[in-house]
Amino acid sequence: MSSPDGSEDCPVLHVDMDAFFASVAIRDRPELRGVPVVVGGGGRGVVLAANYPAREHGLHSAMSMTRARRTCPDVVVLPPDYADFESVSASVMETFRQVTPLVEAISLDEAFLDVSGATRRLGSPLQIAEHLRARVADEQRITCSVGVAASVSVAKLASRRAKPDGVVVVPPDAVTGFLHPLDVGELWGVGEKTRAQLHRLGLVTVGDVAHTPPATLQRAVGAAMGSHLHELAWGTDRRAVTARHSTHEPDKSMGADETFGRDTDDPEVVRRELLRLSAKVTGRMRAAGMAGRTVTIRVRFADFTTITRSRTLAEATDVTAEVHATATRLFRGLGLQRARIRLVGVRVEGLLPRSKVQRQLVLGAREHGWPEADRAVDRAALRFGRDAVRPASLIAADRP
């Protein structure tokens, strides 16, 4: 089917959510529209994501929170809610799959789609892109940007040019004009090391790479990488979109850690933080329908020395109390005497679908226990917010 918008030969879409983590965090906070916001750990943690007003102040992911506050004193810091992120991501991906089964999720907030089989039903690739953007905005109240092209690598670069909240189409006859002026570091898969190596050879732009003989590139960066770079530079890569629900099949572990605002040697403070982290991790596990057998704690001291300890349980679990009890035993087993601690973390490994876990019933046990309590807390959090129900020790600790 031909289309007047020039996208008929561009069946590949790369859809990328705009500032996904920050957008999800503030979508129910209209008072934060237009305000610089970052998502991440407080105190001495790092920035997980920054919204566009924050980026205008120079804030970006992986920046230390201390530097972010110094750079932009008015920034609003919000804690990450991974269960919410995963829920929104799952809904967005399901929207994509209602258009085409060929959806390749490459992270929580981006995916490739092959819509060649949907054009007869929904119109041109550009029309499908606009349809998806409208649905995501209407249903999830966040925005996304879409690159439309004939190959995955060009579509990904096009979505970057479309940000924020836009669409860029790169027809086959416009590929070289689009690609060749770009810095070679923008090619998908070219990291800082390869970029620096190419720059030292005088290959600064994608056009420079395109007009370099493949044999020369192969001698410079290796046979496989040299051939791949040449294909990318001409937009002729043949990588197909492969249906995949997540970036890896499945998550093998889930974890969380916290850097204390001030180094502590108080074991009660550490145990409370282990409870908070255990609740966060198991909440994410339950939201994803997963359970795990191995509990690992990580402890980083004031001198940045870091140690880990693990224990494998008899049965896989997603129960907060069980994970916390194990984490506490591991911490107690370290036998620390007034050691000053900078960071603690909790991770549950060896994850498998919760539906495959058969818990052994214990004679005389209560009919309803911690698993049911956890799910009641999850339901309350969904309705009233994640701090609606918390352990009493955490409520007391948070009081001024």
N, C-alpha and C positions, 0 to 999 in steps of 0.2 A: 504493500500500500504506500503510495507516495503522499507526502504531506507538504504543505506550503511553508512550514516552519524550518525546513532544512534538516530535520532530525531523523528522517526515515531510514538512513543508513547507520544510525547510532543506537544499537540495541542495549548497550551497557550503561547502567546508571550507577553512580557512586553517591550514596546518600549519607551525609555526615551531619549529625546533630550540632547545633550551634551552642558552644559553651555548655555542653550537656549537663554536667554535674551542677554547675552554678545555676543553670536555667531551671532544673528540677527543684533545686533547693529553694528558689525564690518564687516559684510559680504561684504559691499560695500566700505570698507576701507582697501585695501590691505597693506597699509603702517603700519597698526596696527597688522599684523600677527606676532606672537611671542612676542608682547609687552604686559606687564601686563595692563589689562583693567578692570574697574569695571563700572557697570551701577547703577545709583542711583542719589539721590539728592545731589547737591553741598553743599559746606560750612559745615553746621552742620547736614546734612541729614544722611541717612544710606545707606549701600550698598545693592542693590537689587540682584545683581548677579556679579560674578567674573569669568573671563575666566581662563583657566588652568595655563597660566604663572603667573597670579595674585595669584592663589591659592598656587603656589609653594613658594610665598613670605609670605604665612600665611594669605592672605586676604580671606574673606568669607562673605556670605550674612548675613544681620542683624548687621554687624560690623559698628560702627559709621564711618562716612567719615573722621572725624578728625583723628581717630586712623588708618584708612587705609592709609591716606597720610603720617602719621608719620612712619608707618611700612614700606611703600614702596614709597619713595618720587617721584619716576619716574612713578607712576601709572597714567594712562590716565582715566579720569572720563567722561563718556558719559551720557547724560540725557536719561531717558526711553521714548520710543515712543510706547505707549500702542496700538495705532491703528495698527502699523506695527506688533507688537507681535501677536495681535489677528488675523490679516490677514494671517500671516505665519502659525499660529496654525491651522486655518480653512483649509488652503490648505493641510497641512500635514494630518489632520484627514480625509479629503476627499480622499487622496491617500490610506489611510488605508481601507476606505470603498469600494474602488474599488477592494480590495482583498477579504474582508469578510464583511457582514453586522453586524457581532458581534464585534463591536468596542465599548469599554467602556472608554470614556475620563475621566480621573480623575484629570486632570489639563490642563493648556494650553500646557504643554510640555511633557506629558506622557499619555499612554493609554494601556489597555489590549486588545488583539485580540484573538479570538478563530478561528483558521484557519482549524479546522477539516473538514469543508466543501469545502476547497479550494485546498487540496493536490492533488486530481486527476487532477486538471487543472494546478496547478503551481508547483507541486513537493513537497518535504518534508518540514516540518516546518522550518528547517534550510535554505533550499533554498529560501523559502518565506521571511525569515528574511533578507537574503542577498539581495534579490530583493528589498525589501522595503528600506533598507539602501542605495542602489544604487540610487533609485528614489529620495529619500529625498535629497541626496547629489547633484544630478544632477539638480533637479528642484528648490530647495530652497537654495542650496549652504551652507548648514549646515550639521553637522553629528549627528548620533544618535547611541545608544547602545541598544542591544536587549538581553533579557533573554528568553530562550526557555525551557519550562518544562511542566509537567503534571498538575500543579496547579498554581493558581495566586500568592500565597505567595512565592513559590520557584522561579517562573519566575521573580518576582520583585527583589529578592535577587540576582538572576543570572545576571540581567541587571546591577546591581551595580558593580558586579565583571567584567563585560565586558567593563566598562568605561576606557578611552574614545574611541569611535569609534570602537567598537568590538561586538562580539557575544559570548555568553556562553550558551551551552546546558547542561542541567542536566537531564539525563534519569532517569526513575523511580528506576532502580537498583543502581543508584549513589547518591540518595537523602540523605541518612543518612551520607554517607561519606562527602558530601558537607556541610550539615547543622550542624552536631554535633560539629565540632571544633569552630564554630562561637560564639562570645559573645552573650548572650541572648538578649542584647539590639538591635541586628540587626533584630530580628524578627519583621515583619510588625505589627504595632499597639502597640508595647511595647515602652512606653515613658520613660523619665528619672526617673519618680517616681516609676513605676513598676520595672524598671531595678534595681534601688537602693534597692527596697524591696526584690527582688529575690537574689541579691548579699549578702544581710544581712543574708539570709537563706542558703548561701553557694552554691547557684545555679548560677554559673558564665557563663557556656557555655550552648548552646542549648542542647548538649548531657546530661548535668546535669538535665535539665528540662525533657528531653525525658525519663530518667530513674527514675524519681520521680513518685510515684503512683498518679493518677489523684485526688484521695481523698485528698492527702496531699496538692497538688496545690490548690484545691478548698478551703481548710481551710485557705490557706495563702493569696490568692488574690481574693477570691470569686468564687462561683460556675461556673458562666458563663465564666469568664476570665480563670479560671483554666482549664476547659475543652478545651477552645479554644487554650490555650498555648500548651496543650499536643498534639493536632492535628497539630499545626504549627511545633512543634519540630520533628514530624515524617513525615511532608510533606503530611499529609492525609486530609487537609482541603478540603471541598467539594464545596467551593464557586464557582459559575459559572460566566462566563463573561456575563454581561448584557448590551445590546446595549444602549448607552447613549451618546448624543452629547456633553454634557458639565458637569461640576462638580456639577451644581445645575440648576434647571429648573424654570425659567431662572434667570439671574442676577436680583436681586431686587433693586440694586443701583450701581452707579458708582461715584467715587470721586477721588480727588487729593488734596494734601496739599503741602506746601512749608515752610521749616524752613529758616528764613532770616539769612544771613551771620552775621548780627549784629542786635540786638534788635532795633526796630524802634518805634517811636511815631508819625511818619508822616502819616496822613490819606491818602494823595495822593499816597504814596508808597504802602500802603495796598490796596487801590482801584485798582491800576495798577496790583497788584498781583492777586487780585480777578478776574480781566479781563483775565489774562494769564491762571489761573486755570479754569475759566469758559470755555474758548476756548478749553483747553485740554480735559476737561470732555465731552463737547458736541461733540467734534470731535470723541472721542471714541464711544459715543452713536450713532452717525450717521453711523460710520463704522459697528456697530453691529446691525443697523436697529431698534434702541430702542428710546423711548421718555419717559419722566417722568413728574410728577406733583409737587413733593415736592422738594424744594431747601433748603439745609441746609448749614450753614456756621459754621466753627469751629475756635475759636480764643484761642490761648495759650499765656499767658503772661510771662514775664521774670521770675516770681516766679513759673512757670509751672502750675499755675491755668489755667484750661481750661473750656470754656463755649461754648455752641452750641445754635443756633437759627434757626428756620425753618419757611417756609411759603409754603402753598399749593396753587397752581395756579388753575384757573378755567378750564384750558385745559392743557393736557400734551404737552410738548415741547422738541425739541432738538436744539433750536435756541440759539446761543451764546449770542446775545444781550439781550434776555429775561431772560436767567439764570443770566447773569451779572447784569442786572438792579435789579433783585430780591435780589441777594447777596449783592449788594451795599446798598439797602434799609435796609436790615437786619443789616448790619454793622453800618449804620448811626443810626439805632434805638437803638444801644447799648449806645449811648451818651457818648462815651469815651472821657476823657479829658487828653490828653498827657500821656496816659497809654503806657508803653513800651511793645511791642508785639514781641513774639518770632516766632510764627507760625500762618499761616492762612490756611484754607482748604475750599473747595467747594464740595458738594455732591448732586447728584440728585437721589431721591428715588421714589419708586412706579413705576418702569419701566414696560413698556409693549411694544409689537411690534409696530413699527411706522405705519405699515399698518392698525392697528386698530384705529388710531387716526383720527378723523374727525374734522378738524379745522373750526370754525364758520367764515364765510366770513363777513367782515365789509364793510358796504356801503361806497363807495367813496375811499376805500383803493387802493393802487397801485396794478397793476397786478403782478408785481415782487417786492419782498422785501427782508427782512433779510434771510428767508429760502433759497431763490435762491442764495443770496450772499454767505451764508455759504457753499453751495454745490459747488459753483465755487471755493471757497478757498480750499475745500477738493480736487478738481480735480487738482488744481495748486500744492498743496502739494505733491500729488502722483507723479506728473511729475517732479517737480523741487526741492522737499525737503520741509520739514514742515515749514521752516522759509521764504519760497518764498513770502508769503503774510501774513502780520500781521497788527494789528491795529497801527495807527500812534503813539499813546501814548507809545506803547511798543517799537517801533523802536527808538523813541527819548530817552526813558529811558535807552536803551542799549548802546547808544553812549558813547564813552569815555569822 
